[in-house]
Amino acid sequence: MKYLLDTHTFLWFNEGSPELSSYAKAVIEDIENEIFISIASLWEISIKTSLGKLTIAGTYDTVINDVIENEIGVLPINFAHTIIQNKLPFHHRDPFDRMIISQAIVENMDLLSKDEIFDHYLANTHIKRCW
């Protein structure tokens, strides 16, 4: 299976946080699964750490090492993702979340996220939010 990580899921997994569900941890650690993080999540982490709104272990420029070491693929943003994002209803206005959900839909990936707001976007799709 292919899974897309929400930003907090990646951070909690990377930091070994008890906030990460045991299910999400098991999915990420299962070598049979393909795990991805959106470039939008990396952009979000970059912005929030530079503004002092997010503290991570190490510095931002070491985040890519964590991605590589955990064999997580980086999903770029393409035009098809922006088309879906453009058509999404405004259940909320977080641009990073809106791009992540758009990518999950286009790429046919289940989403690993604690954020229940995603369920509204996925109601008429076969994509699942797992936690």
Buried (B, 14 or more C-beta within 10 A) or exposed (E): EBBBBBBBBBBBBBEEEEEBBEEBBEBBEEEEBEBBBBBBBBBBBBEBBEEEEBEBEEEBEEBEEBBEEBEBEEBEBEEEBBEBBEEBEEBEEBEBBBBBBBBBBBBEBBBBBBBEEBEBBBEEEEBBBBB
